[in-house]
Amino acid sequence: MNSTTVTTTYLHLPTQADFRPAFSTQPDLLVLQAREPLPAFARFLYDAVGHQYYWIDRHTWPDDVWRDYLALPTITLLVLYLRGTPAGYIELNAASADAQMQGTEIAYFGLIPAFHGRGLGKHLLSVGVQSAFDAGATRVWLHTCTLDGPYALANYQARGFIPYRTTHHVQVRPVSSGL
Ligand SMILES: CC(C)(COP(=O)(O)OP(=O)(O)OC[C@H]1O[C@@H](n2cnc3c(N)ncnc32)[C@H](O)[C@@H]1OP(=O)(O)O)[C@@H](O)C(=O)NCCC(=O)NCCS
């Protein structure tokens, strides 16, 4: 085992007026809400997007835990498809509150590595945030950490997200993780 200091940044759009969307006009691009998400599909997205960024919290979730979580009316799973292929997802949690304020949380968001760097991340983030505001969110927030992708923070800030809190902790991780 080794350890690393992880910095977590909390960001938010305190109002919809702060949101700077950037929608893509690329053809063959579709974002669909998974209205009956199967645990296996949700697990595939989680691993395909996050396996190289130390997304491990849900590896212990059996199917029934996934099923119960995904069935919550406050959870929205939006999947990005490029030419019919799942390319990434954004998971919204309308019930989530941070220590200070209510709001809809972007619980998970990202692209499968093969789709990075093509302007799809800003599109999916824009669609997800717009969907949260359309559903009545007064504020959208998230946290990202230094284990996430190198452009995660920049992507949020480019869409208007404002950092409002930073924390640090030491995380132990397996040497074999390759991170
Ligand atoms: C973060 C992520 C979604 C960005 O998606 P992407 O399709 O590669 O990025 P895009 O081409 O749409 O660019 C979106 C923004 O990211 C930043 N960005 C992307 N590539 C960049 C690069 N090479 N250099 C600098 N900034 C870059 C820019 O701010 C850009 O916005 P702008 O063009 O309006 O300035 C993607 O890299 C990803 O999924 N990473 C892994 C998972 C992850 O970290 N998720 C976030 C967890 S909280």
The ligand as an SDF file (V2000), in Angstrom:
LIG
                    3D

 48 50  0  0  0  0  0  0  0  0999 V2000
  -13.5610   15.8350  -17.6180 C   0  0  0  0  0  0  0  0  0  0  0  0
  -14.1340   15.2690  -18.9070 C   0  0  0  0  0  0  0  0  0  0  0  0
  -15.6150   14.9990  -18.7510 C   0  0  0  0  0  0  0  0  0  0  0  0
  -13.9350   16.3180  -20.0060 C   0  0  0  0  0  0  0  0  0  0  0  0
  -14.5450   15.8130  -21.1930 O   0  0  0  0  0  0  0  0  0  0  0  0
  -13.9040   16.0720  -22.6420 P   0  0  0  0  0  0  0  0  0  0  0  0
  -14.8720   15.6470  -23.6660 O   0  0  0  0  0  0  0  0  0  0  0  0
  -12.5540   15.4530  -22.6760 O   0  0  0  0  0  0  0  0  0  0  0  0
  -13.7440   17.6470  -22.6160 O   0  0  0  0  0  0  0  0  0  0  0  0
  -14.2520   18.6750  -23.7210 P   0  0  0  0  0  0  0  0  0  0  0  0
  -13.4580   18.4670  -24.9480 O   0  0  0  0  0  0  0  0  0  0  0  0
  -15.7340   18.6780  -23.8320 O   0  0  0  0  0  0  0  0  0  0  0  0
  -13.7950   20.0430  -23.0100 O   0  0  0  0  0  0  0  0  0  0  0  0
  -14.5590   20.5050  -21.8980 C   0  0  0  0  0  0  0  0  0  0  0  0
  -13.7140   21.4220  -21.0400 C   0  0  0  0  0  0  0  0  0  0  0  0
  -12.6750   20.6980  -20.3940 O   0  0  0  0  0  0  0  0  0  0  0  0
  -11.4620   21.4610  -20.3950 C   0  0  0  0  0  0  0  0  0  0  0  0
  -10.4910   20.7330  -21.2330 N   0  0  0  0  0  0  0  0  0  0  0  0
  -10.7330   19.5920  -21.9230 C   0  0  0  0  0  0  0  0  0  0  0  0
   -9.5950   19.1940  -22.5380 N   0  0  0  0  0  0  0  0  0  0  0  0
   -8.6440   20.0930  -22.2000 C   0  0  0  0  0  0  0  0  0  0  0  0
   -7.2620   20.2330  -22.5160 C   0  0  0  0  0  0  0  0  0  0  0  0
   -6.6200   19.3540  -23.3010 N   0  0  0  0  0  0  0  0  0  0  0  0
   -6.5860   21.2790  -22.0000 N   0  0  0  0  0  0  0  0  0  0  0  0
   -7.1870   22.1710  -21.1940 C   0  0  0  0  0  0  0  0  0  0  0  0
   -8.5270   22.1040  -20.8730 N   0  0  0  0  0  0  0  0  0  0  0  0
   -9.2170   21.0610  -21.3680 C   0  0  0  0  0  0  0  0  0  0  0  0
  -11.8270   22.8140  -20.9570 C   0  0  0  0  0  0  0  0  0  0  0  0
  -12.2010   23.6510  -19.8680 O   0  0  0  0  0  0  0  0  0  0  0  0
  -13.0410   22.5170  -21.8210 C   0  0  0  0  0  0  0  0  0  0  0  0
  -13.9810   23.5890  -21.9140 O   0  0  0  0  0  0  0  0  0  0  0  0
  -13.8110   24.7680  -22.9790 P   0  0  0  0  0  0  0  0  0  0  0  0
  -13.4800   24.1160  -24.3010 O   0  0  0  0  0  0  0  0  0  0  0  0
  -15.1380   25.4750  -22.9760 O   0  0  0  0  0  0  0  0  0  0  0  0
  -12.6780   25.6020  -22.4320 O   0  0  0  0  0  0  0  0  0  0  0  0
  -13.3970   13.9670  -19.3320 C   0  0  0  0  0  0  0  0  0  0  0  0
  -12.0480   14.2460  -19.4760 O   0  0  0  0  0  0  0  0  0  0  0  0
  -13.5970   12.8350  -18.3490 C   0  0  0  0  0  0  0  0  0  0  0  0
  -14.5830   12.1320  -18.4180 O   0  0  0  0  0  0  0  0  0  0  0  0
  -12.6110   12.6040  -17.4660 N   0  0  0  0  0  0  0  0  0  0  0  0
  -12.6040   11.4340  -16.5860 C   0  0  0  0  0  0  0  0  0  0  0  0
  -13.7170   11.3770  -15.5650 C   0  0  0  0  0  0  0  0  0  0  0  0
  -13.7330   12.5890  -14.6990 C   0  0  0  0  0  0  0  0  0  0  0  0
  -12.7240   13.1270  -14.2920 O   0  0  0  0  0  0  0  0  0  0  0  0
  -14.9540   13.0120  -14.4150 N   0  0  0  0  0  0  0  0  0  0  0  0
  -15.2170   14.1250  -13.5120 C   0  0  0  0  0  0  0  0  0  0  0  0
  -15.3370   13.5680  -12.1500 C   0  0  0  0  0  0  0  0  0  0  0  0
  -15.9130   14.7700  -10.9990 S   0  0  0  0  0  0  0  0  0  0  0  0
  1  2  1  0
  2  3  1  0
  2  4  1  0
  2 36  1  0
  4  5  1  0
  5  6  1  0
  6  7  2  0
  6  8  1  0
  6  9  1  0
  9 10  1  0
 10 11  2  0
 10 12  1  0
 10 13  1  0
 13 14  1  0
 14 15  1  0
 15 16  1  0
 15 30  1  0
 16 17  1  0
 17 18  1  0
 17 28  1  0
 18 19  1  0
 18 27  1  0
 19 20  2  0
 20 21  1  0
 21 22  1  0
 21 27  2  0
 22 23  1  0
 22 24  2  0
 24 25  1  0
 25 26  2  0
 26 27  1  0
 28 29  1  0
 28 30  1  0
 30 31  1  0
 31 32  1  0
 32 33  2  0
 32 34  1  0
 32 35  1  0
 36 37  1  0
 36 38  1  0
 38 39  2  0
 38 40  1  0
 40 41  1  0
 41 42  1  0
 42 43  1  0
 43 44  2  0
 43 45  1  0
 45 46  1  0
 46 47  1  0
 47 48  1  0
M  END
$$$$
